[in-house]
Amino acid sequence: MNAALPERTALTLGPVLFNWAPETWRDFYLRIADEAAVDTVVLGEVVCSKRAPLYGVHLPAVASRLKAAGKEVVFATLALVIGPRDLELVEALCGADALIEANDVSALGHLRGRPHAIGPMINVYNEGTLAWLASNGARRICLPPELSADSIEQLGSVAIDREVLAFGRLPLAVSARCYHARSRGLTKNTCQYACDADADGMAVETMEGESFVAVNGMQTLSHACANLLGDVDDLQRRGVRRLRLSPQKVDMVAVAQVFRDRLDGTLAADESLERLEDLAPDLPFTNGFYHHAEGSAWVPARG
């Protein structure tokens, strides 16, 4: 993995976090390979190890197609290891001859001394932690989504390539308990893959009926969708040269093109935001964390 900054701001497509049907998952990535203006694609099951076998049969062909299309392919580990099966999956993945993105500290020992990436599920909030990760071999990090613009800039003092989540529901937490199963009177071990009913996560409301968060199996996500389109100029001024788009059940090829056109200066900020709103009409947007505000807030772009 090359630690040098890309000449232009690169786009990364993060892993699908939801339980999509295997054929839907496969066809999604094949279209990404053929049509999407992204530079890097992260593959792998991050949330629940029970889902991993569902996609395994398609993974080699998907990875091969993406590489043939000129995309960099990175493989992501689980975000929570809670048993021997999970640990075996992490160990096997880290032993592969591939670029690995660690989303849990259990992977770091296996990756020591090898160039690798750090995913947004590992909490990194200060230069000391980031410097240690870099000394362990990390060359790239997708920073936790709750960091502000100033914190993102301050972490630039460490010689590591920073990536920021710019689109998609924010990953907030992963638990050993499966919320989807519990909502249907099931246990995690007898879940019957209940999470496959909600392709973008299951909405959770407060007792007052207000939208609160979204549940994705064992994972808690924000209700609102990150959107840093209006902040890309500021991100570039702060030295960020990679943006991540997290897959949602919208036209991600079109979403990637809007970001690419905005980054290349062929699409004005206002027009790009309007296009993104048209592509994701059911997803309220948020950029609050970036602007030192509450995570659910929307702060209009400066200027």
C-alpha positions in Angstrom: 0.0 0.0 0.0 1.4 3.4 -1.0 1.3 5.9 1.8 1.7 8.8 -0.6 -1.3 11.1 -1.0 -3.1 10.7 -4.3 -2.7 13.5 -6.7 -6.5 14.2 -6.6 -9.0 13.5 -3.9 -9.8 9.8 -4.2 -13.2 8.1 -3.6 -13.5 4.9 -1.6 -16.7 2.8 -1.6 -16.9 1.2 1.9 -18.2 -2.3 2.6 -21.9 -3.0 2.4 -23.0 -3.0 6.1 -26.5 -4.5 5.5 -27.7 -8.0 4.9 -28.5 -7.9 1.2 -29.5 -11.0 -0.8 -26.2 -12.6 -2.1 -27.2 -12.0 -5.7 -28.1 -8.4 -5.0 -24.8 -8.0 -3.3 -22.9 -9.5 -6.2 -24.7 -7.5 -8.9 -24.2 -4.3 -6.9 -20.4 -4.7 -7.0 -20.3 -5.8 -10.6 -22.1 -2.6 -11.5 -19.7 -0.6 -9.3 -16.8 -2.3 -11.2 -18.2 -1.3 -14.6 -19.7 2.1 -13.9 -18.7 3.8 -10.7 -16.2 6.6 -10.5 -14.5 5.3 -7.3 -10.9 4.5 -6.9 -11.0 2.0 -4.0 -13.6 -0.6 -3.0 -13.7 -2.2 0.5 -15.2 -5.7 0.6 -16.1 -8.0 3.5 -18.5 -8.6 6.3 -18.0 -6.1 9.0 -21.1 -6.5 11.2 -22.0 -10.2 11.8 -19.9 -13.3 11.1 -23.1 -15.3 10.4 -23.5 -13.3 7.2 -20.0 -13.9 5.8 -20.8 -17.3 4.2 -23.7 -15.8 2.3 -21.3 -13.8 0.1 -18.3 -16.1 0.1 -19.2 -17.9 -3.1 -19.3 -14.5 -5.0 -16.4 -12.8 -3.4 -13.6 -14.1 -5.6 -15.4 -13.2 -8.8 -16.4 -9.7 -7.5 -12.9 -8.9 -6.3 -11.4 -10.1 -9.7 -13.9 -7.9 -11.6 -13.2 -4.9 -9.5 -9.4 -5.3 -10.0 -9.9 -5.8 -13.8 -11.8 -2.5 -13.8 -8.8 -0.7 -12.3 -10.2 -0.4 -8.7 -8.0 -1.0 -5.7 -9.6 -3.7 -3.6 -9.3 -3.8 0.2 -10.8 -6.5 2.5 -12.3 -5.5 5.8 -12.4 -7.5 9.1 -15.2 -7.8 11.5 -15.8 -4.9 13.8 -16.4 -7.1 16.9 -14.9 -10.4 17.7 -16.9 -12.3 20.4 -16.1 -16.0 19.9 -13.7 -18.5 18.3 -15.5 -18.5 15.0 -15.1 -14.7 14.7 -11.5 -15.0 15.6 -10.9 -17.6 13.0 -12.4 -15.4 10.4 -10.2 -12.5 11.3 -7.0 -14.7 11.4 -7.8 -16.2 8.0 -8.4 -12.9 6.4 -5.3 -11.3 7.9 -3.3 -14.2 6.5 -4.4 -13.5 3.0 -2.1 -11.9 0.4 -4.2 -8.7 0.1 -4.7 -5.3 1.5 -6.6 -5.6 4.8 -8.7 -3.0 6.7 -8.8 -3.7 10.4 -12.0 -2.8 12.1 -11.2 -4.4 15.4 -8.0 -4.3 17.4 -7.9 -8.1 17.4 -6.6 -7.9 13.8 -3.6 -5.6 14.6 -1.3 -8.3 16.0 -1.8 -10.3 12.8 -1.1 -7.3 10.6 2.0 -6.0 12.6 4.7 -5.0 10.2 2.6 -5.2 7.1 1.1 -2.3 5.3 -2.6 -2.2 6.1 -5.5 0.2 6.6 -7.6 1.1 9.7 -11.4 1.2 9.4 -13.8 3.7 11.1 -14.9 1.2 13.7 -11.6 1.5 15.6 -11.7 4.6 17.8 -8.8 6.9 17.1 -9.1 10.4 18.7 -5.5 11.6 19.2 -2.1 11.7 17.6 -0.6 9.3 20.0 -3.0 6.5 19.1 -2.6 7.3 15.4 1.2 7.3 15.6 1.2 3.9 17.3 -1.0 2.5 14.6 1.3 3.9 11.9 4.3 2.3 13.7 2.5 -1.0 13.6 2.2 -0.8 9.8 -1.0 1.2 9.1 -0.7 3.4 6.1 -4.3 4.6 5.8 -7.1 5.3 8.2 -10.8 6.0 7.7 -11.4 8.2 10.7 -14.3 7.7 13.1 -17.3 9.7 11.8 -17.8 11.7 15.1 -14.6 13.7 14.6 -14.8 17.5 14.0 -13.0 19.3 11.2 -10.4 20.6 13.6 -9.7 17.2 15.0 -9.4 15.7 11.5 -6.9 18.5 10.6 -4.9 18.0 13.9 -4.5 14.3 13.1 -2.8 15.3 9.9 0.4 15.8 12.0 0.9 12.0 11.8 2.3 10.6 8.6 -0.7 8.5 7.6 -3.2 8.9 4.8 -6.5 10.1 6.2 -9.9 9.2 4.8 -13.3 10.7 5.9 -16.7 9.2 5.7 -18.6 11.6 3.4 -21.8 9.7 2.6 -23.9 7.1 4.3 -25.4 6.4 7.7 -22.9 6.8 10.4 -21.7 3.6 12.2 -22.1 4.3 15.9 -21.7 1.1 17.7 -21.7 -2.7 17.5 -23.0 -4.9 20.2 -22.8 -8.6 21.1 -26.6 -8.7 21.1 -28.6 -8.7 17.8 -31.3 -6.0 18.0 -33.0 -7.3 14.8 -33.5 -10.7 16.3 -34.7 -9.4 19.6 -37.2 -7.1 17.9 -38.8 -10.3 16.5 -38.7 -12.3 19.7 -35.7 -14.3 18.5 -32.2 -14.8 19.9 -28.9 -14.1 18.1 -28.3 -17.8 17.6 -31.8 -18.3 16.2 -32.1 -15.0 14.4 -33.3 -16.5 11.0 -31.4 -13.6 9.4 -34.1 -11.2 10.5 -31.9 -8.3 9.4 -32.5 -9.1 5.7 -35.9 -7.4 6.0 -34.3 -4.0 6.2 -32.0 -3.2 3.3 -31.0 0.2 4.8 -31.5 -0.7 8.5 -34.5 -0.8 10.7 -35.7 2.6 11.9 -35.9 3.2 15.7 -38.1 5.9 17.1 -38.2 7.6 20.5 -41.3 7.2 22.7 -42.4 10.5 21.3 -42.4 9.1 17.8 -39.3 11.0 16.6 -36.7 9.3 14.4 -33.7 8.3 16.5 -31.3 5.7 15.1 -31.3 2.7 12.7 -30.5 -0.9 13.7 -28.6 -3.3 11.5 -28.5 -6.6 13.2 -25.9 -6.1 15.9 -25.0 -2.6 14.7 -26.4 0.8 15.6 -26.3 3.5 12.9 -27.4 7.1 12.7 -30.9 7.8 11.4 -29.6 10.6 9.2 -27.1 10.1 6.3 -23.7 11.8 6.3 -23.3 14.3 3.5 -20.1 16.3 3.3 -20.5 17.5 -0.2 -20.7 21.1 1.0 -17.4 20.6 2.9 -15.2 19.0 0.3 -13.2 22.3 -0.3 -12.6 22.6 3.5 -11.6 19.0 3.7 -9.0 19.4 0.9 -7.6 22.5 2.6 -7.1 20.4 5.7 -5.1 17.9 3.7 -7.7 15.1 3.4 -7.3 13.3 0.1 -9.7 10.4 0.4 -13.5 10.4 1.0 -15.6 7.3 1.7 -19.1 6.6 0.5 -20.9 4.0 2.5 -23.4 1.9 0.4 -27.1 2.6 0.9 -30.1 1.3 -1.1 -29.9 4.2 -3.5 -28.1 4.6 -6.9 -24.5 4.5 -5.5 -23.1 4.9 -9.1 -24.9 8.2 -9.4 -23.9 9.2 -5.9 -20.2 8.5 -6.7 -20.5 10.6 -9.9 -22.0 13.6 -8.0 -19.0 13.5 -5.6 -16.5 13.0 -8.4 -17.9 15.9 -10.4 -18.0 18.1 -7.3 -14.4 17.2 -6.4 -13.3 17.9 -10.0 -14.9 21.3 -10.0 -17.4 20.4 -12.8 -20.4 20.7 -10.5 -21.2 23.6 -8.2 -21.8 23.0 -4.5 -25.5 24.0 -4.6 -26.2 21.9 -7.7 -24.4 18.9 -6.3 -26.4 19.0 -3.1 -29.7 19.2 -5.1 -28.7 16.2 -7.2 -27.8 14.2 -4.0 -31.2 15.1 -2.5 -32.9 13.8 -5.6 -30.9 10.5 -5.4 -31.7 9.9 -1.7 -35.1 11.6 -1.0 -35.8 9.4 2.0 -32.5 10.0 3.8 -32.2 13.1 5.9 -28.7 14.5 5.7 -26.3 15.4 8.5 -22.8 17.0 8.8 -23.1 18.0 12.5 -20.1 16.2 13.8 -17.9 17.8 11.3 -19.1 21.3 12.4 -18.7 20.7 16.2 -22.5 20.3 16.4 -24.7 17.4 17.5 -24.4 14.4 15.2 -27.9 14.7 13.8 -27.6 18.3 12.8 -27.4 19.8 9.4 -25.1 22.9 9.1 -25.4 24.8 5.8 -22.1 25.1 4.0 -20.2 28.3 4.7 -20.3 30.9 2.1 
